[in-house]
Amino acid sequence: MFSYRHAFHAGNHADVLKHLVLTATLDYLRQKDTALALIDTHAGCGLYRLDGDFAQTSGESQHGIRSLLAEAGAAQAQGPSALAHYLELVRQLNDGQADGAARKLLYPGSPAIMQALMRAQDHLHAFELQPADMRALQGNLAQGPHAGRVKVWHEDGWAGSLRLLPPPSRRALALCDPSYEMKTDYAQAQRWLAEALRKFATGTYIVWFPIIPRPEAHELPRKLKAIARQAGKPGLMASLTIKSGSQSGVKAPGQKPKRTGMVASGVLVVNPPYTLHEQLQQALPLLVKALGQDHMAAYKLEVSAGQG
């Protein structure tokens, strides 16, 4: 349960997709003055050093946020607004100096992005069960804005987050982004979304998922969409693939082929902002250009209407 450490994967292509969608969604929800309850079910450390040992070991940010920063360059302000704002958040965390080649680079995880965008009337609830990550999360969020309205919970985010629904303000954005290192996480994500919609049908929910060659992962997007449809709620699903296959490389006699790791991921947004589809239509082709590594790099974007 405690073996997964997101620091190995921080700033990778999956983070870029997830955090772009999170930023765009929260930008829209902030336009209404009523307070928001912001919830992250699996918060991690909140902030990550991409020059640290964990990130350097995997090197995943090289084909994630570092590639995007390098591609965007000085022209990022002319890009789609959602993408520009996401990159602005990364740059602000690095005193405006972040670029793809920077040796030292801090990267904001989901709770840090939520905290950066929250307002004085909002509340942030971040759940993290891994003890070391929870302590790091507490320290990192204590230094951010509106720290008095931020609560770090050292408990199971699946159950704890549902306890907060519905919030007193009747407005919520909840992000569900487990590691899926345990096979049971796939079924748990389905149960979580169904229960969240049962308790608070008008909340906005973002569920991240990996696209990997295992049956549970293959079935999850379809099942998540079915849950939203059965609840009568609209959904938007976006996915990003950066290269082909789950394995690559030339296999020498007696050797196993080199594994490429996760090459694709997706998000389902239930009750999405009406602006999100157009924003992602503009931004996702740029992610493919910046992060794609071969001819199989692509994105998918689809919407589904709720059927009450």
ZIRATA-V625173 format. One record per pair of residues at least 4 apart in sequence whose ideal C-beta (glycine too) atoms are under 7 Angstrom apart, sorted by sequence separation. I is the first residue (numbers start at 1). J is the second residue. D is the distance in whole Angstrom. If there is no record, write none. Layout:
BEGIN
I,J,D ; I,J,D
END
This chain:
BEGIN
6,10,6 ; 11,15,5 ; 13,17,7 ; 14,18,6 ; 15,19,6 ; 16,20,6 ; 17,21,7 ; 18,22,6 ; 19,23,6 ; 20,24,6 ; 21,25,6 ; 22,26,6 ; 23,27,6 ; 24,28,7 ; 25,29,6 ; 26,30,6 ; 52,56,7 ; 53,57,6 ; 60,64,6 ; 61,65,5 ; 62,66,5 ; 63,67,6 ; 64,68,7 ; 65,69,6 ; 66,70,6 ; 67,71,6 ; 68,72,6 ; 72,76,4 ; 75,79,7 ; 79,83,5 ; 80,84,7 ; 81,85,6 ; 82,86,6 ; 83,87,6 ; 84,88,6 ; 85,89,7 ; 87,91,6 ; 88,92,6 ; 89,93,7 ; 90,94,7 ; 92,96,7 ; 94,98,4 ; 98,102,6 ; 108,112,4 ; 110,114,6 ; 111,115,6 ; 112,116,6 ; 113,117,6 ; 114,118,6 ; 118,122,4 ; 130,134,6 ; 131,135,7 ; 132,136,7 ; 133,137,6 ; 134,138,7 ; 135,139,7 ; 136,140,6 ; 137,141,6 ; 138,142,6 ; 146,150,7 ; 156,160,6 ; 157,161,5 ; 159,163,7 ; 166,170,6 ; 167,171,7 ; 184,188,6 ; 185,189,6 ; 187,191,6 ; 188,192,6 ; 189,193,7 ; 190,194,6 ; 191,195,6 ; 192,196,6 ; 193,197,6 ; 194,198,6 ; 195,199,6 ; 196,200,6 ; 197,201,5 ; 215,219,6 ; 216,220,6 ; 219,223,6 ; 220,224,6 ; 221,225,6 ; 222,226,6 ; 223,227,7 ; 224,228,7 ; 225,229,6 ; 226,230,6 ; 227,231,6 ; 251,255,5 ; 272,276,5 ; 275,279,6 ; 276,280,6 ; 277,281,6 ; 278,282,7 ; 279,283,6 ; 280,284,5 ; 283,287,6 ; 284,288,7 ; 285,289,6 ; 286,290,6 ; 287,291,5 ; 288,292,5 ; 293,297,6 ; 10,15,6 ; 50,55,5 ; 51,56,7 ; 61,66,5 ; 62,67,7 ; 79,84,5 ; 91,96,5 ; 97,102,7 ; 108,113,5 ; 128,133,5 ; 142,147,5 ; 155,160,5 ; 167,172,5 ; 180,185,5 ; 212,217,5 ; 228,233,5 ; 292,297,3 ; 49,55,7 ; 55,61,6 ; 118,124,6 ; 128,134,4 ; 141,147,6 ; 180,186,7 ; 211,217,6 ; 251,257,5 ; 29,36,6 ; 48,55,6 ; 72,79,6 ; 77,84,6 ; 91,98,5 ; 98,105,6 ; 153,160,5 ; 165,172,7 ; 178,185,5 ; 196,203,7 ; 210,217,6 ; 228,235,4 ; 269,276,6 ; 76,84,6 ; 90,98,5 ; 108,116,7 ; 209,217,7 ; 249,257,5 ; 115,124,6 ; 128,137,5 ; 141,150,5 ; 196,205,6 ; 248,257,7 ; 249,258,4 ; 288,297,5 ; 114,124,5 ; 225,235,6 ; 247,257,5 ; 248,258,6 ; 288,298,6 ; 50,61,5 ; 76,87,5 ; 94,105,6 ; 126,137,6 ; 141,152,6 ; 178,189,7 ; 209,220,5 ; 247,258,7 ; 288,299,6 ; 94,106,6 ; 193,205,6 ; 209,221,6 ; 225,237,7 ; 247,259,6 ; 248,260,5 ; 287,299,7 ; 93,106,5 ; 111,124,7 ; 161,174,6 ; 176,189,6 ; 246,259,7 ; 247,260,6 ; 138,152,5 ; 193,207,6 ; 246,260,6 ; 72,87,6 ; 93,108,5 ; 111,126,4 ; 126,141,7 ; 137,152,5 ; 245,260,6 ; 284,299,4 ; 176,192,6 ; 221,237,6 ; 90,107,7 ; 207,224,6 ; 243,260,7 ; 246,263,7 ; 284,301,6 ; 69,87,7 ; 90,108,7 ; 134,152,7 ; 189,207,6 ; 245,263,7 ; 89,108,6 ; 134,154,5 ; 243,263,5 ; 281,301,6 ; 242,263,6 ; 280,301,6 ; 174,196,6 ; 241,263,6 ; 241,264,4 ; 89,113,6 ; 128,152,7 ; 240,264,6 ; 277,301,7 ; 65,90,6 ; 124,149,7 ; 129,154,7 ; 239,264,6 ; 240,265,6 ; 111,137,7 ; 115,141,6 ; 120,146,6 ; 123,149,5 ; 124,150,5 ; 125,151,5 ; 126,152,5 ; 127,153,5 ; 128,154,7 ; 129,155,7 ; 239,265,7 ; 277,303,6 ; 89,116,6 ; 122,149,7 ; 126,153,7 ; 129,156,6 ; 239,266,3 ; 112,140,7 ; 116,144,7 ; 118,146,6 ; 125,153,6 ; 127,155,6 ; 172,200,6 ; 211,239,6 ; 238,266,6 ; 69,98,6 ; 70,99,7 ; 115,144,4 ; 174,203,6 ; 176,205,7 ; 237,266,6 ; 238,267,6 ; 69,99,5 ; 70,100,3 ; 111,141,6 ; 115,145,6 ; 127,157,3 ; 158,188,6 ; 176,206,7 ; 180,210,6 ; 186,216,4 ; 201,231,6 ; 69,100,4 ; 70,101,7 ; 115,146,7 ; 165,196,6 ; 172,203,4 ; 173,204,5 ; 174,205,5 ; 175,206,5 ; 176,207,5 ; 177,208,4 ; 186,217,7 ; 189,220,7 ; 193,224,6 ; 237,268,5 ; 112,144,7 ; 172,204,7 ; 201,233,7 ; 67,100,6 ; 127,160,5 ; 162,195,6 ; 166,199,6 ; 183,216,6 ; 190,223,5 ; 194,227,5 ; 213,246,5 ; 235,268,6 ; 236,269,5 ; 66,100,4 ; 127,161,6 ; 158,192,6 ; 162,196,6 ; 165,199,4 ; 166,200,4 ; 186,220,5 ; 190,224,7 ; 193,227,5 ; 197,231,4 ; 212,246,7 ; 235,269,7 ; 115,150,6 ; 165,200,4 ; 235,270,5 ; 197,233,6 ; 236,272,4 ; 11,48,7 ; 162,199,6 ; 190,227,6 ; 233,270,5 ; 234,271,7 ; 6,44,4 ; 7,45,6 ; 10,48,4 ; 165,203,7 ; 233,271,6 ; 234,272,7 ; 6,45,7 ; 11,50,5 ; 125,164,6 ; 10,50,7 ; 236,276,6 ; 7,48,5 ; 236,277,6 ; 65,107,6 ; 228,270,5 ; 238,280,5 ; 225,268,7 ; 11,55,7 ; 224,268,5 ; 240,284,7 ; 7,52,7 ; 10,55,6 ; 221,266,6 ; 8,54,5 ; 61,107,7 ; 238,284,7 ; 7,54,4 ; 8,55,7 ; 221,268,7 ; 240,287,6 ; 7,55,6 ; 12,60,4 ; 16,64,5 ; 5,54,6 ; 8,57,6 ; 9,58,6 ; 12,61,6 ; 15,64,6 ; 16,65,6 ; 242,291,5 ; 243,292,7 ; 8,58,5 ; 11,61,3 ; 13,63,6 ; 15,65,7 ; 212,262,6 ; 242,292,6 ; 243,293,4 ; 244,294,6 ; 9,60,5 ; 10,61,7 ; 13,64,5 ; 242,293,6 ; 243,294,5 ; 12,64,4 ; 16,68,6 ; 51,103,6 ; 210,262,5 ; 244,296,4 ; 11,64,5 ; 51,104,5 ; 211,264,4 ; 243,296,6 ; 11,65,4 ; 51,105,6 ; 211,265,6 ; 243,297,6 ; 11,66,7 ; 27,82,7 ; 50,105,4 ; 210,265,5 ; 211,266,6 ; 241,296,6 ; 242,297,5 ; 209,265,7 ; 241,297,6 ; 49,106,6 ; 50,107,5 ; 208,265,7 ; 209,266,6 ; 241,298,5 ; 24,82,4 ; 27,85,6 ; 23,82,6 ; 47,106,6 ; 48,107,5 ; 208,267,5 ; 240,299,5 ; 207,267,7 ; 239,299,7 ; 47,108,6 ; 48,109,6 ; 206,267,6 ; 207,268,5 ; 238,299,7 ; 239,300,5 ; 20,82,6 ; 23,85,6 ; 47,109,7 ; 20,83,6 ; 23,86,4 ; 46,109,5 ; 206,269,5 ; 238,301,5 ; 45,109,6 ; 44,109,5 ; 46,111,5 ; 47,112,5 ; 110,175,6 ; 204,269,7 ; 205,270,4 ; 237,302,5 ; 20,86,5 ; 23,89,7 ; 46,112,5 ; 204,270,7 ; 205,271,7 ; 19,86,6 ; 43,110,7 ; 110,177,6 ; 204,271,5 ; 236,303,5 ; 43,111,4 ; 203,271,7 ; 204,272,7 ; 202,271,7 ; 234,303,7 ; 235,304,5 ; 40,110,5 ; 234,304,7 ; 40,111,5 ; 234,305,5 ; 234,306,5 ; 197,270,7 ; 233,306,4 ; 40,114,7 ; 232,306,4 ; 229,304,6 ; 232,307,6 ; 38,114,5 ; 228,304,7 ; 232,308,3 ; 229,306,7 ; 228,306,7 ; 229,307,5 ; 225,304,6 ; 38,118,6 ; 43,126,4 ; 38,122,6 ; 43,127,6 ; 44,128,6 ; 38,123,7 ; 42,127,7 ; 43,128,5 ; 35,121,4 ; 36,122,5 ; 37,123,5 ; 38,124,5 ; 39,125,5 ; 40,126,5 ; 41,127,5 ; 30,117,7 ; 35,122,5 ; 38,125,7 ; 40,127,7 ; 22,110,6 ; 26,114,7 ; 35,123,7 ; 37,125,7 ; 45,133,5 ; 30,119,6 ; 44,133,6 ; 23,113,6 ; 19,110,7 ; 22,113,6 ; 26,117,5 ; 45,136,4 ; 46,137,5 ; 45,137,6 ; 44,137,7 ; 47,140,4 ; 19,113,6 ; 43,137,6 ; 46,140,4 ; 45,140,6 ; 46,141,6 ; 11,107,4 ; 10,107,5 ; 10,109,7 ; 6,109,7 ; 42,157,5 ; 41,157,4 ; 41,158,6 ; 41,161,5 ; 39,161,5 ; 39,164,6 ; 37,164,6 ; 2,130,5 ; 5,133,7 ; 37,167,4 ; 37,169,6 ; 36,169,7 ; 39,172,6 ; 35,169,4 ; 37,171,7 ; 41,175,7 ; 34,169,6 ; 36,171,5 ; 37,172,4 ; 38,173,6 ; 39,174,4 ; 40,175,5 ; 41,176,5 ; 42,177,5 ; 35,171,7 ; 36,172,7 ; 39,175,7 ; 41,177,7 ; 42,178,5 ; 34,171,5 ; 36,173,6 ; 41,178,7 ; 42,179,7 ; 29,173,6 ; 26,173,6 ; 25,173,6 ; 22,175,6 ; 18,177,6 ; 4,179,4 ; 29,204,7 ; 4,181,5 ; 3,181,7 ; 25,204,6 ; 63,242,6 ; 25,206,7 ; 22,206,6 ; 21,206,6 ; 18,208,5 ; 82,279,4 ; 81,279,7 ; 80,279,6 ; 83,283,4 ; 82,283,5 ; 80,282,4 ; 80,283,4 ; 83,286,6 ; 79,286,6 ; 21,238,6 ; 71,289,7 ; 71,290,4 ; 17,238,7 ; 68,290,5 ; 17,240,5 ; 67,290,5 ; 68,291,6 ; 67,291,5 ; 13,240,6 ; 64,291,7 ; 63,291,6 ; 13,242,5 ; 63,293,6 ; 25,269,6 ; 29,273,7 ; 28,273,4 ; 21,267,5 ; 25,272,7 ; 28,275,6 ; 14,262,7 ; 17,265,6 ; 21,269,6 ; 25,273,6 ; 18,267,6 ; 17,267,7 ; 14,265,4 ; 25,276,6 ; 24,276,6 ; 24,279,5 ; 20,283,6 ; 17,287,7 ; 16,287,6 ; 16,291,7 ; 13,291,5
END
